[in-house]
Amino acid sequence: MSGVVDLAAVKAAGEAKARAEQARAEASRTGGAGAVAPAALVIDVDEAGFERDVLQRSAEVPVVIDFWAEWCEPCKQLGPLLERLAVEYNGRFLLAKVDVDANQMLMQQFGIQGIPAVFAVVAGQALPLFQGAAPEAQIRETLDQLIQVGEERFGLTGIAVDPDAAPADATPAEAPAGPYDAVLEAAASALDANDFGGAVQAYKNVLADDPGNPEAKLGLAQAELLGRVQSMDPQAVRKEAADNPGDVNAQLAAADLDLVGGHVEDAFGRLVEAVRRTAGDDRDAARLRLLELFEVIGPEDPRVTAARTSLARVLF
């Protein structure tokens, strides 16, 4: 998706409908996902999972996107209302919540100037719905129109909901997931012993079962960073980066050293500049490394917030 378009003006509606029908046919052939629990009608979405959780899901159900932030007071009124309506509408639409502080590239891509802002994606096509904490009656009318368009234009009938179904990430009480304390302790011990490969594998084992585990995500980012700089010659790396400002690999290595040395803003600034200078695979490599270093510092750090803003400016 390259930008926000008005659904009524989409010339490729027939193709989008065909894609939606093809996706539903494939889901039917493979058995589909089956009925979901009401709690699964509201999901948190980030940049990494946007294609899977929004674009692909929009082939079976309209996806309403709520762009919000923790500091936004109107968001605290609108968010719970949308979540209640998602359950009440019983699978006629899916609500995807996007934290703009953590996903500024999505915010830029949708051209959002203020929050809360609500968009929808239907059969891969995006359209704005409304901005601000709108009255419930207006929201219901908008949702009704969205669902009607999805049914009549793209043949989207929604997803089945089973009120007795357990959430997809729920675990039986008699066999709870984890705890991961022993694995995380082993990973931390490996990290302290400079066994970065062992630490990486241990953290990945936790994330395989619990992808959102914050301790494992942070530990993995730290272990991978320390593993990369372990055998570096700092003087040679910095000279290479200074002599070859257009060499993305040289800049990646120097940024790693900057961060390990405590020069956080220098590391971030170096990679933002590398993104600005490069294109294609080199640009992707610099952007992805920057996102990895964000994990090391933590999303709440103001230096990460500032760097995300700078990154968005050079990307868009």
N, C-alpha and C positions, 0 to 999 in steps of 0.2 A: 504494500500500500504506500503510494507516494504522497498522499495528501488527503485533505478533507474535501469531499464532493457532495453535492446535493443529490440525494437519491433520485428525485424526480427528474433530474437531468441526465442520469446515467444512460449512455447510449448502448452500453454492453449488458443491459439487463438480461437479455436472452442468454448470453454466455454465462452470466453469473447464476442464472436459474439452472442451466445445464450442469454447472459445476456442483451446485447444491444437490441436485438430483443424483449425480454420480457419487457424491460423497455418502448420501443416504443409502444408495444401493450397495456401496462397499461395506458400510456399517451393517446393513442387513445380512449381507453374504457372510460376514465374519462373526455374526452373532450380536453385534452392537454392544453398547455399554450397559444396556438394561436400564431399569428404573433407578433413579437416584434418590437419596434422602433430601428432605427439604433444605437442610443445611448446605447441601452442595449447589444450591441455586445462587449462592453468593460466594464469590471467589476473589482472592487477592491476586493481582496480576502485576508482573514486572516486565522490564524490557526483554529479558531472556526468554520468558514464556509467552510473550504476546502473540506470536504467530500460532502457537499451539492452542493456547487457551481462549483466544479471541477470534482470530481469522479463521482457523479451522472449525471451531465450534459454531461460527456464524453460518455454516452450511447446513446446520440442523435446527438452529434456534436463533432468534434475534438476540444479540448481545448488547446490553446497555452498559456503558462505561461511565463510572462516577470518578471524576478527577477531584481529589481532595488532599488536604494536608492537616496535620495535627493542630497547627496553630490557627486554622481557619474556623472561626465560630459558626458561620452559616453552614459549613460542612457538617458540623455536629448535629444540626437540625435536619439537614437533607439526608445524610447518610442512613440513619436509622429508619427514616420513612421509606426510602428506596428498598432497604433490606426487607422491611415488612411487606411491601408490595410485591417483591420478588417471590416471597413465599405464598402470598395470597393469590397471585396469578398462576401458581401451581405449574410451573414449567413452561409457560407461554413465552417467557424471556429469561435470560441469564444475566445476572448483575455482576460485572467485573469492576473491582475497586482498584484504582491506581493512585498511589501516593506520589504526588508530583515532586516532592523533595528528593525522593529516591529514584525517580524515573523522569528526569528533566528532558531527556531526548524524546520521549513520547509526548510530553507536554509541548515541546517545540514542533513536533511533527504534526500535531493536531491544530497548531496555531492558536493555542489557548492564551488569552490575555488576562484572565482572572478566574478564580475558583470560588465556589464549586462550579464545575462545568460538566454537562452531561451530553454524551454522544452515544450513537448506536452504530453497530456494524451488522449488516444484513447481507448474507451471501458474499462476504468479502468486500462489500461496499460500505463506506462510512458516511455518516451524516450527523450534523449537529442537532440536538434536541432542544436544550435550553440552558441558560446560565443563571446561577443564583438559586436561592432557596425558594422555589416556586410553590404556590399553593397546591395542596394535595389534589384538588379537583382538576387543576390544569395538568398536573403530572399524569393523572389517570387518563385524561383525554388524549394526551400525547402518546402514552403507552398503548392505548386502544388503537390509535391510528397506525402506530408502528407495527403492531401485531397484524393488523389487517393488511398492511402493505406486504409484510413478510409472507402471509398466507396467499394473497391473491397474485402477487407478482413473482414470488420465488418458491411458492409451495412449501413454506416452512410451517410445520405443525407443532413445533416445540419438542420438549423432552418429557418422557414419562417420569412421574414422581411417585414414590412409594413412601407414605408417612411412617411406615414401620421399618424402613431400611436404615441401616447404620451408615454414618458418613464414611466416605471412601478411605479416610485416613484414621478411622476409628479402629481400636484394637480390642479384642475380647478382654473382659475384666480378669478372667482366669489366666490370660497370657499376654500381659501388657508388653508393649515394645520397650526394649531396653531393660533396666537402665543402662546407660552407656558410660557410667562412671569409670568402670574398670578399663574400658578401651581408651577413654579420653585420658585417664591417668597414665596408661602405657604410652600413649602418643606424646604426652607432655614429657615423660621421662626420656623418650627417644629424642625429642627435640633438645632437651638439656644435654644429652650425651652427643649432640651433633650428628645423630643418626637421622638425617633429614629424609632419606628415602623411607625408612621405617615409619617415621612420623606421618609422612604424606599418605602412606598406605593405610595407616590406622585411622586417620581422619576421614579418608575416602570410604572406609568400611562403615563408619558411623553415618556419613552422608548418604550412603546407598540405601539405608533404612529410614533415615530421618533427614531429608534434603534441606530442611530449614533450620537444622540445629545450629544456633549462632556460635557456640563454642567451637564446634568442628569446622565451620566455615572460616572463622578467624584463624584457628590453628593451621588449617590447610594453607591459607594464604601466606601465613608467616613461614611455615616449613618450606613451601616452594620458593619463596623469596630467599631465605637463608641458603637453601640448596643451590640456587643460581649463583650467589655471590661467593660461595665457599672457596672456590679455586681461582677467583679473579685476582689479577694484579691491579690494584686500584690506580696506580700511577699510569700504567699502560692503557687502562680502560678510559680514563679521563682524557688522556692525550688523544686517543683515537676519536673520542666524541668531539673534542675541540677541533681536531683537524678535518673531520668529516661530518659537518652538521647535517648533511642530507642522508647519511647512512643510518637507517632506522635501527638496525641491530646495535650499532654503537651507542645510540641514544637510549635504547632499552637497557643496556648494561649499565650505563652511567646513571640512569634514573634509579635502578635497583640500589646502586652504591649510595646515591644521595639519600634514599629513604632509610637504608640501614644506618647511615651516619647521622640520622636525625634531621636532615635537611628536607623536610617534607614539602614545603612550598617549591623548592628547587626541583625536586623530582616531578611533582605535578606539572609545573610550568614547562619543564623540558619535554614531557610527553604531549602536552597540549600543543606546543610548538611543532613537535614532530607530526602530529595529526594535521596541523595547518599546512605543513610543507609537502606532505606526501599524498598519495592517492592509491586506490586499489588495495592490494594485499598489504602493502607497507602501512597504509593508513589504518587498516583493520587491526594489524598487529600492535600499533601504538595505542589505539583506542582500547583494545582488550587488555593490554598490560596496565593501562591507567585504571581500568575498572578493577583489576586484580589488586592494585596497590590501594585503591579505595577500601577494599575489604580489610587490608592490614590495619589501616588507621581507624576505620569504623564510620558508618554513614552519618552519625550524629556530630562528628567533628566539623567545626566551621570551615576548616581548610578543605575538607572534602566537598562541602556545599559550594564554596567559592570555585573550586576546580571544576565541579560539574557545570556550573554556569559558564565558565570559560570554554569548556569543551563544547557545550551546546552552541555557543557563538561561532566557533570555527566550523562546526558541522553543518550549521544551518545559516 
